[in-house]
Amino acid sequence: MLTIKRRLLLSHLAVILLGAGALGAYMYWSVSDQMLAAVAQRLIDNVRLLQSTLDADDVRAFGDRADSAAGQRIVARLRAATELNHDLASAYVVEPRGESLRVLATSVGDGRPDTDFLSSEEISLLRRGIDGATVSDIRIAASERAELSALSPVGAATPVPYVVGVRLDAGSLQRSLRLLRLSTLGAILFGVLLALVLSRLLAERLLRRIRTLGERCRVLASGEPLPTNQLPIGDEFDRVIADFDATAQRLREASAEREAALAALTEANAQLEHRVQERTRAIEDATHQLKGEIENRLQVEALLAEAALTDGLTGLLNRRAMLEMLVQAVLASRGQGGFSVILADVDHFKRINDQYGHGVGDQVLSAVARELEQLQGDNRHAARWGGEEFFLLLPGTPLMEACRRAEELRQRIERLPTPMRGLRVTVSLGVAEIQAGEVLEDCLKRCDQALYRAKDAGRNAVVAARGNAFATMS
């Protein structure tokens, strides 16, 4: 379990490590960059100094004619340069000839170079061409313990016929960098230890104040009087403890007031409960009476709604209700069709009313409505469309099945018994199936056209509308 003290120490340590590490890394890299730049510049100054002491004529005489006296003078100057500067490991003179390189003299041994005297980085620099004093990559020398090289052309001829070079022993550079790293690390560790000591002292002081505040909380919870022997330190906790004492005093005063108010509230609550019980009984009586009135009103509204959607003579749906049902069927099919409609008209109905009276005509309409309901079963998909016209909605029924059912309806009505001798009742029927993407009004129009073609064909017939074509089915 991490205590507050440990958390403070850990948080301070984390901040210190991050800050000291970032500062140490910045100082190390900054100082190391400056040191490496100074080493590179010093090496360039050395190669320039050596180049200025060499006699260009001696170099050309030794390179062109292998003049031994000129070669001895060159080797002597190279050795003198390395002896004067102990950081220099060696010096040499090389003749670059395109891709091939020839080392003329060195400061090591007897002055005669080995075949592999040049390093790969020096070869790369020479092949790229030396226009002025240049140095190899100092970071590679610092990290790989390789010798750092500096090159400078001899004379002002172009292209450069001869190049003088010096090498710095990377060991001294490595030792300097190692000493810099150790110094930086020591400074960081000293800063961390000093910060830890200060953090511990600060944490101890903070914990003492937290314990004091906790003791006051315990005293407040137990109801004991608050201690008054607190010595001020002069920090923010003094204000916190003073505010806590004031708050504790206000809480105790408020607690006494709350107990008195609670007693008064209990008495008022008892009186209120008695009044609520009386009022509840009155509300229940009124609610029971209102419930009966609402039930009666709902029954009346249901009867009115039924009357608004139903034909009073036949008991079928009226035209308005059927139109709403058709709209819902179109929405349910999402414009993909899927249902058929039948429009039926009683043949010569006006003649029936004129010859046998309106009472017999009403009986004929009621008998046709019963046949429609029997054909539909329990589903209320039949309606009185208007006058002697009736409408059937057949959900999920294709055109051929709708024609078969229309033919069945025509035959059943043809066999109806009639109340008057010589009275024969027949119907003409138009059938249509709504097509995918078709507007409802267009489907109803095609069905109505099919009905009129059935009447023109002699009545007592079924005509189906398929697109713009019509076919008599009976």
Beta strands, then each sheet from edge to edge (+ up, - down):
strand 1: 88-97
strand 2: 100-106
strand 3: 134-135
strand 4: 148-153
strand 5: 163-168
strand 6: 339-346
strand 7: 382-386
strand 8: 389-395
strand 9: 427-433
strand 10: 462-466
strand 11: 469-472
sheet 1: 2+ 1- 5+ 4- 3+
sheet 2: 7+ 8- 6+ 9- 10- 11+
end
